[in-house]
Amino acid sequence: MLALTGLFLAAFIAATLIPAQSEAVLVALLLAGTQPVWLLLSVATAGNVLGAAVNWTIGRFLMRYSDHPRFPFSSKQVVRAQGWYSRWGWVSLLGSWLPVVGDPLTLVAGMMREPLWRFMLVVTLAKFSRYAALAFLTLSVA
């Protein structure tokens, strides 16, 4: 149970804007072989998707404070992000698993008021696919 909790927390934190690595935890648990693969994939995906949902929520309410002097983004950055998201829309969320750009992308989706149901569906697909590919590669090599 402790291993699954650690995996969930690592995946959750890794999906927020805080830098973290959940892949290393997943690989270690896969190699240990003490838990079923489906369970590890489910826990990692759930943690990562919920962390992305935190980003979406922050983005959703962040724009209320865009006039505040301590707003973390310049108006130029906001316009650029909105233009990019307007061009690619929800399809861009398929890249939510990518390092560096994936987490800010989920924040922008909230800023752009992407419907939560579609956000959760697409992000779950993307993040599960990444973990499943990692599990496949890990268990193929091991």
Secondary structure, 3 states (H helix, E strand, C coil): CHHHHHHHHHHHHHHCCCCCCCHHHHHHHHHHCCCCHHHHHHHHHHHHHHHHHHHHHHHHHHHHHCCCCCCCCCHHHHHHHHHHHHHHHHHHHHHCCCCCCHHHHHHHHHHCCCCHHHHHHHHHHHHHHHHHHHHHHHHHHC
